[in-house]
Amino acid sequence: MADPSPLPNDPARLHAIARYLELQLAAVHAALAEAEQRPRWWVQWARRREGEARHGLLHEEGCWHPGEPMLTAQQGQALLAEYGGRILRCEVCRPGQRRT
């Protein structure tokens, strides 16, 4: 089977291709950094009786449960660590877990 995109064999064109790919990769890294800082998670806090420990469900952007993203992924992970088992991940959107 032939290579679908054969590369040229001269250094000048190879350098041009390498530079183009470096610029594209830099753009992808910048977009990824921006996306990681965008709020994507929120906690749906449960009602509680006075004196009862606070607990809730963590949701990710796109979940059909009510709420609006106001936490970055890093802030969501920090809440999970702080509250331990009192914040559960929504079984519908499964925040922080890769979907197939």
A tleap script that builds the chain and sets N, CA, C and O, in Angstrom:
source leaprc.protein.ff14SB
mol = sequence {
  NMET ALA ASP PRO SER PRO LEU PRO ASN ASP
  PRO ALA ARG LEU HIE ALA ILE ALA ARG TYR
  LEU GLU LEU GLN LEU ALA ALA VAL HIE ALA
  ALA LEU ALA GLU ALA GLU GLN ARG PRO ARG
  TRP TRP VAL GLN TRP ALA ARG ARG ARG GLU
  GLY GLU ALA ARG HIE GLY LEU LEU HIE GLU
  GLU GLY CYS TRP HIE PRO GLY GLU PRO MET
  LEU THR ALA GLN GLN GLY GLN ALA LEU LEU
  ALA GLU TYR GLY GLY ARG ILE LEU ARG CYS
  GLU VAL CYS ARG PRO GLY GLN ARG ARG CTHR
}
set mol.1.N position { 0.853 -1.175 0.000 }
set mol.1.CA position { 0.000 0.000 0.000 }
set mol.1.C position { 0.898 1.237 0.000 }
set mol.1.O position { 1.863 1.313 0.762 }
set mol.2.N position { 0.575 2.196 -0.856 }
set mol.2.CA position { 1.365 3.419 -0.991 }
set mol.2.C position { 1.018 4.399 0.129 }
set mol.2.O position { -0.109 4.429 0.621 }
set mol.3.N position { 2.006 5.195 0.518 }
set mol.3.CA position { 1.804 6.244 1.524 }
set mol.3.C position { 0.838 7.276 0.936 }
set mol.3.O position { 1.081 7.778 -0.162 }
set mol.4.N position { -0.272 7.611 1.652 }
set mol.4.CA position { -1.271 8.529 1.099 }
set mol.4.C position { -0.767 9.956 0.919 }
set mol.4.O position { -1.290 10.683 0.075 }
set mol.5.N position { 0.222 10.373 1.680 }
set mol.5.CA position { 0.749 11.734 1.525 }
set mol.5.C position { 2.272 11.683 1.562 }
set mol.5.O position { 2.876 11.978 2.593 }
set mol.6.N position { 2.894 11.314 0.457 }
set mol.6.CA position { 4.361 11.231 0.445 }
set mol.6.C position { 4.979 12.597 0.696 }
set mol.6.O position { 4.488 13.615 0.208 }
set mol.7.N position { 6.040 12.605 1.446 }
set mol.7.CA position { 6.741 13.848 1.762 }
set mol.7.C position { 7.784 14.138 0.687 }
set mol.7.O position { 8.330 13.219 0.077 }
set mol.8.N position { 8.054 15.413 0.460 }
set mol.8.CA position { 9.109 15.755 -0.499 }
set mol.8.C position { 10.465 15.332 0.074 }
set mol.8.O position { 10.599 15.079 1.271 }
set mol.9.N position { 11.451 15.261 -0.797 }
set mol.9.CA position { 12.767 14.823 -0.314 }
set mol.9.C position { 13.781 15.955 -0.200 }
set mol.9.O position { 14.944 15.713 0.123 }
set mol.10.N position { 13.350 17.194 -0.462 }
set mol.10.CA position { 14.315 18.287 -0.344 }
set mol.10.C position { 14.127 19.008 0.995 }
set mol.10.O position { 13.003 19.191 1.462 }
set mol.11.N position { 15.254 19.415 1.606 }
set mol.11.CA position { 15.215 20.042 2.939 }
set mol.11.C position { 14.362 21.297 3.023 }
set mol.11.O position { 13.682 21.495 4.030 }
set mol.12.N position { 14.371 22.131 2.031 }
set mol.12.CA position { 13.618 23.388 2.103 }
set mol.12.C position { 12.125 23.130 2.291 }
set mol.12.O position { 11.491 23.739 3.152 }
set mol.13.N position { 11.575 22.242 1.499 }
set mol.13.CA position { 10.140 21.961 1.634 }
set mol.13.C position { 9.842 21.198 2.931 }
set mol.13.O position { 8.801 21.421 3.547 }
set mol.14.N position { 10.736 20.309 3.348 }
set mol.14.CA position { 10.544 19.605 4.617 }
set mol.14.C position { 10.554 20.582 5.790 }
set mol.14.O position { 9.761 20.446 6.721 }
set mol.15.N position { 11.455 21.571 5.744 }
set mol.15.CA position { 11.477 22.605 6.788 }
set mol.15.C position { 10.188 23.417 6.794 }
set mol.15.O position { 9.669 23.755 7.858 }
set mol.16.N position { 9.675 23.728 5.618 }
set mol.16.CA position { 8.420 24.484 5.521 }
set mol.16.C position { 7.270 23.675 6.120 }
set mol.16.O position { 6.438 24.219 6.846 }
set mol.17.N position { 7.222 22.389 5.818 }
set mol.17.CA position { 6.169 21.520 6.371 }
set mol.17.C position { 6.315 21.431 7.888 }
set mol.17.O position { 5.322 21.514 8.610 }
set mol.18.N position { 7.539 21.264 8.373 }
set mol.18.CA position { 7.781 21.176 9.817 }
set mol.18.C position { 7.331 22.452 10.519 }
set mol.18.O position { 6.713 22.391 11.581 }
set mol.19.N position { 7.638 23.602 9.933 }
set mol.19.CA position { 7.241 24.876 10.537 }
set mol.19.C position { 5.727 25.010 10.575 }
set mol.19.O position { 5.162 25.446 11.578 }
set mol.20.N position { 5.077 24.638 9.492 }
set mol.20.CA position { 3.609 24.682 9.435 }
set mol.20.C position { 3.015 23.795 10.533 }
set mol.20.O position { 2.081 24.206 11.222 }
set mol.21.N position { 3.545 22.598 10.696 }
set mol.21.CA position { 3.030 21.691 11.722 }
set mol.21.C position { 3.294 22.224 13.128 }
set mol.21.O position { 2.465 22.043 14.020 }
set mol.22.N position { 4.444 22.883 13.339 }
set mol.22.CA position { 4.726 23.507 14.641 }
set mol.22.C position { 3.689 24.580 14.957 }
set mol.22.O position { 3.212 24.669 16.088 }
set mol.23.N position { 3.339 25.394 13.960 }
set mol.23.CA position { 2.339 26.444 14.163 }
set mol.23.C position { 0.970 25.839 14.461 }
set mol.23.O position { 0.247 26.331 15.327 }
set mol.24.N position { 0.617 24.784 13.753 }
set mol.24.CA position { -0.664 24.125 13.999 }
set mol.24.C position { -0.710 23.517 15.399 }
set mol.24.O position { -1.721 23.624 16.093 }
set mol.25.N position { 0.381 22.882 15.809 }
set mol.25.CA position { 0.444 22.285 17.143 }
set mol.25.C position { 0.355 23.355 18.229 }
set mol.25.O position { -0.299 23.143 19.250 }
set mol.26.N position { 1.000 24.496 18.023 }
set mol.26.CA position { 0.919 25.597 18.985 }
set mol.26.C position { -0.517 26.097 19.094 }
set mol.26.O position { -0.986 26.408 20.188 }
set mol.27.N position { -1.212 26.174 17.972 }
set mol.27.CA position { -2.609 26.611 17.986 }
set mol.27.C position { -3.482 25.611 18.738 }
set mol.27.O position { -4.385 26.008 19.474 }
set mol.28.N position { -3.223 24.331 18.562 }
set mol.28.CA position { -3.984 23.294 19.277 }
set mol.28.C position { -3.721 23.394 20.773 }
set mol.28.O position { -4.656 23.307 21.568 }
set mol.29.N position { -2.479 23.574 21.167 }
set mol.29.CA position { -2.148 23.707 22.597 }
set mol.29.C position { -2.820 24.934 23.206 }
set mol.29.O position { -3.306 24.875 24.335 }
set mol.30.N position { -2.852 26.039 22.474 }
set mol.30.CA position { -3.511 27.250 22.974 }
set mol.30.C position { -5.007 27.031 23.136 }
set mol.30.O position { -5.592 27.443 24.137 }
set mol.31.N position { -5.629 26.384 22.155 }
set mol.31.CA position { -7.067 26.104 22.236 }
set mol.31.C position { -7.369 25.146 23.385 }
set mol.31.O position { -8.378 25.302 24.072 }
set mol.32.N position { -6.512 24.169 23.596 }
set mol.32.CA position { -6.692 23.217 24.695 }
set mol.32.C position { -6.579 23.909 26.048 }
set mol.32.O position { -7.384 23.655 26.944 }
set mol.33.N position { -5.588 24.779 26.199 }
set mol.33.CA position { -5.427 25.517 27.456 }
set mol.33.C position { -6.648 26.378 27.737 }
set mol.33.O position { -7.106 26.455 28.877 }
set mol.34.N position { -7.178 27.026 26.705 }
set mol.34.CA position { -8.373 27.856 26.875 }
set mol.34.C position { -9.582 27.002 27.244 }
set mol.34.O position { -10.364 27.375 28.119 }
set mol.35.N position { -9.736 25.868 26.584 }
set mol.35.CA position { -10.872 24.990 26.860 }
set mol.35.C position { -10.820 24.432 28.280 }
set mol.35.O position { -11.857 24.259 28.920 }
set mol.36.N position { -9.623 24.152 28.768 }
set mol.36.CA position { -9.486 23.612 30.121 }
set mol.36.C position { -9.836 24.645 31.185 }
set mol.36.O position { -10.171 24.273 32.309 }
set mol.37.N position { -9.767 25.928 30.857 }
set mol.37.CA position { -10.091 26.984 31.815 }
set mol.37.C position { -11.566 27.384 31.761 }
set mol.37.O position { -12.039 28.126 32.621 }
set mol.38.N position { -12.288 26.899 30.759 }
set mol.38.CA position { -13.704 27.241 30.613 }
set mol.38.C position { -14.523 26.422 31.609 }
set mol.38.O position { -14.305 25.217 31.739 }
set mol.39.N position { -15.462 27.059 32.316 }
set mol.39.CA position { -16.299 26.307 33.256 }
set mol.39.C position { -17.089 25.225 32.530 }
set mol.39.O position { -17.744 25.488 31.521 }
set mol.40.N position { -17.015 24.007 33.057 }
set mol.40.CA position { -17.721 22.889 32.448 }
set mol.40.C position { -18.488 22.057 33.474 }
set mol.40.O position { -19.263 21.182 33.087 }
set mol.41.N position { -18.299 22.300 34.745 }
set mol.41.CA position { -18.903 21.461 35.770 }
set mol.41.C position { -19.751 22.299 36.705 }
set mol.41.O position { -19.560 23.512 36.791 }
set mol.42.N position { -20.697 21.667 37.414 }
set mol.42.CA position { -21.446 22.303 38.487 }
set mol.42.C position { -21.912 21.248 39.471 }
set mol.42.O position { -22.008 20.065 39.144 }
set mol.43.N position { -22.201 21.703 40.688 }
set mol.43.CA position { -22.706 20.806 41.729 }
set mol.43.C position { -24.173 21.126 41.961 }
set mol.43.O position { -24.550 22.284 42.141 }
set mol.44.N position { -24.979 20.103 41.955 }
set mol.44.CA position { -26.400 20.219 42.294 }
set mol.44.C position { -26.503 19.804 43.767 }
set mol.44.O position { -26.527 18.618 44.096 }
set mol.45.N position { -26.562 20.806 44.632 }
set mol.45.CA position { -26.581 20.538 46.070 }
set mol.45.C position { -27.961 20.043 46.479 }
set mol.45.O position { -28.980 20.572 46.035 }
set mol.46.N position { -27.983 19.028 47.325 }
set mol.46.CA position { -29.236 18.459 47.816 }
set mol.46.C position { -29.762 19.292 48.985 }
set mol.46.O position { -28.999 19.920 49.719 }
set mol.47.N position { -31.077 19.278 49.132 }
set mol.47.CA position { -31.642 19.923 50.327 }
set mol.47.C position { -31.228 19.112 51.537 }
set mol.47.O position { -31.031 17.899 51.456 }
set mol.48.N position { -31.102 19.792 52.645 }
set mol.48.CA position { -30.669 19.093 53.857 }
set mol.48.C position { -31.358 19.666 55.073 }
set mol.48.O position { -31.809 20.812 55.086 }
set mol.49.N position { -31.421 18.853 56.070 }
set mol.49.CA position { -31.961 19.317 57.350 }
set mol.49.C position { -30.868 20.095 58.072 }
set mol.49.O position { -29.678 19.923 57.806 }
set mol.50.N position { -31.293 20.940 58.975 }
set mol.50.CA position { -30.334 21.710 59.761 }
set mol.50.C position { -29.399 20.766 60.501 }
set mol.50.O position { -29.844 19.814 61.143 }
set mol.51.N position { -28.093 21.036 60.405 }
set mol.51.CA position { -27.098 20.210 61.079 }
set mol.51.C position { -26.622 19.029 60.247 }
set mol.51.O position { -25.645 18.377 60.614 }
set mol.52.N position { -27.287 18.741 59.142 }
set mol.52.CA position { -26.895 17.624 58.275 }
set mol.52.C position { -25.747 18.070 57.366 }
set mol.52.O position { -25.701 19.220 56.931 }
set mol.53.N position { -24.836 17.162 57.089 }
set mol.53.CA position { -23.695 17.489 56.223 }
set mol.53.C position { -24.165 17.785 54.797 }
set mol.53.O position { -25.105 17.166 54.298 }
set mol.54.N position { -23.509 18.723 54.166 }
set mol.54.CA position { -23.844 19.112 52.797 }
set mol.54.C position { -23.423 17.996 51.833 }
set mol.54.O position { -22.342 17.423 51.970 }
set mol.55.N position { -24.289 17.695 50.858 }
set mol.55.CA position { -23.940 16.701 49.846 }
set mol.55.C position { -24.631 17.054 48.523 }
set mol.55.O position { -25.609 17.802 48.500 }
set mol.56.N position { -24.109 16.507 47.434 }
set mol.56.CA position { -24.682 16.843 46.140 }
set mol.56.C position { -24.167 15.955 45.028 }
set mol.56.O position { -23.423 15.001 45.252 }
set mol.57.N position { -24.590 16.302 43.809 }
set mol.57.CA position { -24.192 15.594 42.600 }
set mol.57.C position { -23.363 16.523 41.717 }
set mol.57.O position { -23.719 17.684 41.517 }
set mol.58.N position { -22.266 16.007 41.197 }
set mol.58.CA position { -21.420 16.767 40.284 }
set mol.58.C position { -21.847 16.461 38.852 }
set mol.58.O position { -21.989 15.300 38.471 }
set mol.59.N position { -22.051 17.520 38.062 }
set mol.59.CA position { -22.482 17.380 36.669 }
set mol.59.C position { -21.478 18.030 35.742 }
set mol.59.O position { -20.726 18.917 36.145 }
set mol.60.N position { -21.470 17.580 34.487 }
set mol.60.CA position { -20.600 18.160 33.466 }
set mol.60.C position { -21.449 18.769 32.363 }
set mol.60.O position { -22.572 18.330 32.115 }
set mol.61.N position { -20.906 19.778 31.708 }
set mol.61.CA position { -21.561 20.461 30.601 }
set mol.61.C position { -22.206 19.440 29.662 }
set mol.61.O position { -21.588 18.441 29.293 }
set mol.62.N position { -23.446 19.705 29.287 }
set mol.62.CA position { -24.173 18.804 28.396 }
set mol.62.C position { -25.138 17.892 29.127 }
set mol.62.O position { -25.961 17.233 28.491 }
set mol.63.N position { -25.058 17.838 30.451 }
set mol.63.CA position { -25.970 17.010 31.226 }
set mol.63.C position { -27.353 17.651 31.199 }
set mol.63.O position { -27.470 18.876 31.170 }
set mol.64.N position { -28.392 16.835 31.208 }
set mol.64.CA position { -29.752 17.371 31.154 }
set mol.64.C position { -30.281 17.793 32.524 }
set mol.64.O position { -31.365 18.372 32.606 }
set mol.65.N position { -29.546 17.520 33.596 }
set mol.65.CA position { -29.972 17.964 34.924 }
set mol.65.C position { -29.886 19.489 35.006 }
set mol.65.O position { -29.046 20.095 34.341 }
set mol.66.N position { -30.748 20.114 35.818 }
set mol.66.CA position { -30.725 21.582 35.904 }
set mol.66.C position { -29.423 22.097 36.504 }
set mol.66.O position { -28.839 21.482 37.397 }
set mol.67.N position { -28.996 23.218 35.999 }
set mol.67.CA position { -27.789 23.852 36.498 }
set mol.67.C position { -27.001 24.452 35.357 }
set mol.67.O position { -27.262 24.187 34.183 }
set mol.68.N position { -26.029 25.268 35.729 }
set mol.68.CA position { -25.193 25.930 34.730 }
set mol.68.C position { -23.740 25.770 35.129 }
set mol.68.O position { -23.391 25.991 36.289 }
set mol.69.N position { -22.880 25.389 34.184 }
set mol.69.CA position { -21.462 25.215 34.526 }
set mol.69.C position { -20.850 26.478 35.124 }
set mol.69.O position { -20.971 27.568 34.564 }
set mol.70.N position { -20.195 26.314 36.260 }
set mol.70.CA position { -19.508 27.439 36.884 }
set mol.70.C position { -18.167 27.012 37.465 }
set mol.70.O position { -17.469 27.826 38.070 }
set mol.71.N position { -17.799 25.744 37.288 }
set mol.71.CA position { -16.540 25.242 37.822 }
set mol.71.C position { -15.680 24.701 36.678 }
set mol.71.O position { -16.188 24.055 35.762 }
set mol.72.N position { -14.377 24.970 36.739 }
set mol.72.CA position { -13.466 24.340 35.787 }
set mol.72.C position { -13.278 22.887 36.225 }
set mol.72.O position { -13.652 22.517 37.338 }
set mol.73.N position { -12.712 22.085 35.369 }
set mol.73.CA position { -12.457 20.687 35.718 }
set mol.73.C position { -11.582 20.596 36.964 }
set mol.73.O position { -11.797 19.735 37.817 }
set mol.74.N position { -10.603 21.478 37.067 }
set mol.74.CA position { -9.706 21.481 38.230 }
set mol.74.C position { -10.481 21.809 39.510 }
set mol.74.O position { -10.250 21.187 40.547 }
set mol.75.N position { -11.390 22.772 39.446 }
set mol.75.CA position { -12.197 23.120 40.622 }
set mol.75.C position { -13.143 21.969 40.981 }
set mol.75.O position { -13.374 21.698 42.160 }
set mol.76.N position { -13.682 21.304 39.978 }
set mol.76.CA position { -14.547 20.153 40.234 }
set mol.76.C position { -13.798 19.028 40.928 }
set mol.76.O position { -14.314 18.408 41.857 }
set mol.77.N position { -12.578 18.767 40.471 }
set mol.77.CA position { -11.754 17.732 41.105 }
set mol.77.C position { -11.422 18.117 42.552 }
set mol.77.O position { -11.394 17.262 43.438 }
set mol.78.N position { -11.172 19.406 42.781 }
set mol.78.CA position { -10.871 19.867 44.140 }
set mol.78.C position { -12.079 19.672 45.061 }
set mol.78.O position { -11.920 19.281 46.217 }
set mol.79.N position { -13.287 19.943 44.551 }
set mol.79.CA position { -14.496 19.719 45.358 }
set mol.79.C position { -14.672 18.247 45.681 }
set mol.79.O position { -15.035 17.895 46.804 }
set mol.80.N position { -14.418 17.379 44.699 }
set mol.80.CA position { -14.510 15.936 44.950 }
set mol.80.C position { -13.542 15.518 46.048 }
set mol.80.O position { -13.882 14.706 46.908 }
set mol.81.N position { -12.337 16.075 46.018 }
set mol.81.CA position { -11.343 15.741 47.035 }
set mol.81.C position { -11.753 16.286 48.400 }
set mol.81.O position { -11.578 15.612 49.415 }
set mol.82.N position { -12.298 17.503 48.431 }
set mol.82.CA position { -12.673 18.139 49.699 }
set mol.82.C position { -13.869 17.454 50.361 }
set mol.82.O position { -13.859 17.215 51.569 }
set mol.83.N position { -14.886 17.144 49.580 }
set mol.83.CA position { -16.115 16.593 50.144 }
set mol.83.C position { -16.146 15.064 50.166 }
set mol.83.O position { -17.059 14.471 50.740 }
set mol.84.N position { -15.162 14.430 49.548 }
set mol.84.CA position { -15.104 12.975 49.574 }
set mol.84.C position { -16.362 12.344 48.995 }
set mol.84.O position { -16.804 12.714 47.907 }
set mol.85.N position { -16.930 11.407 49.711 }
set mol.85.CA position { -18.102 10.684 49.250 }
set mol.85.C position { -19.399 11.469 49.321 }
set mol.85.O position { -20.445 10.959 48.921 }
set mol.86.N position { -19.357 12.714 49.828 }
set mol.86.CA position { -20.591 13.504 49.920 }
set mol.86.C position { -20.951 14.182 48.601 }
set mol.86.O position { -22.056 14.702 48.453 }
set mol.87.N position { -20.020 14.179 47.639 }
set mol.87.CA position { -20.351 14.631 46.284 }
set mol.87.C position { -20.153 13.431 45.376 }
set mol.87.O position { -19.050 12.899 45.251 }
set mol.88.N position { -21.226 13.023 44.755 }
set mol.88.CA position { -21.182 11.895 43.839 }
set mol.88.C position { -21.192 12.401 42.409 }
set mol.88.O position { -21.722 13.476 42.127 }
set mol.89.N position { -20.611 11.635 41.515 }
set mol.89.CA position { -20.657 11.971 40.091 }
set mol.89.C position { -22.010 11.552 39.542 }
set mol.89.O position { -22.503 10.463 39.835 }
set mol.90.N position { -22.603 12.427 38.744 }
set mol.90.CA position { -23.885 12.132 38.106 }
set mol.90.C position { -23.734 10.865 37.263 }
set mol.90.O position { -22.754 10.717 36.533 }
set mol.91.N position { -24.690 9.963 37.362 }
set mol.91.CA position { -24.626 8.727 36.593 }
set mol.91.C position { -25.014 8.934 35.135 }
set mol.91.O position { -24.771 8.063 34.301 }
set mol.92.N position { -25.615 10.079 34.820 }
set mol.92.CA position { -25.995 10.374 33.439 }
set mol.92.C position { -24.804 10.910 32.655 }
set mol.92.O position { -24.464 10.378 31.599 }
set mol.93.N position { -24.168 11.966 33.169 }
set mol.93.CA position { -23.088 12.624 32.413 }
set mol.93.C position { -21.693 12.147 32.808 }
set mol.93.O position { -20.743 12.373 32.059 }
set mol.94.N position { -21.542 11.494 33.961 }
set mol.94.CA position { -20.268 10.951 34.435 }
set mol.94.C position { -19.113 11.930 34.270 }
set mol.94.O position { -18.197 11.658 33.494 }
set mol.95.N position { -19.126 13.065 34.977 }
set mol.95.CA position { -18.083 14.085 34.818 }
set mol.95.C position { -16.683 13.557 35.084 }
set mol.95.O position { -16.438 12.820 36.038 }
set mol.96.N position { -15.777 13.961 34.206 }
set mol.96.CA position { -14.380 13.574 34.389 }
set mol.96.C position { -14.040 12.208 33.859 }
set mol.96.O position { -12.885 11.789 33.938 }
set mol.97.N position { -15.011 11.500 33.320 }
set mol.97.CA position { -14.750 10.167 32.780 }
set mol.97.C position { -14.943 10.219 31.265 }
set mol.97.O position { -15.913 10.791 30.767 }
set mol.98.N position { -14.026 9.626 30.564 }
set mol.98.CA position { -14.097 9.647 29.089 }
set mol.98.C position { -15.301 8.850 28.618 }
set mol.98.O position { -15.605 7.771 29.128 }
set mol.99.N position { -15.969 9.413 27.635 }
set mol.99.CA position { -17.099 8.715 27.027 }
set mol.99.C position { -16.663 8.092 25.728 }
set mol.99.O position { -15.786 8.611 25.037 }
set mol.100.N position { -17.271 6.991 25.403 }
set mol.100.CA position { -16.934 6.331 24.124 }
set mol.100.C position { -17.995 6.584 23.095 }
set mol.100.O position { -17.884 6.110 21.964 }
savepdb mol mol.pdb
quit
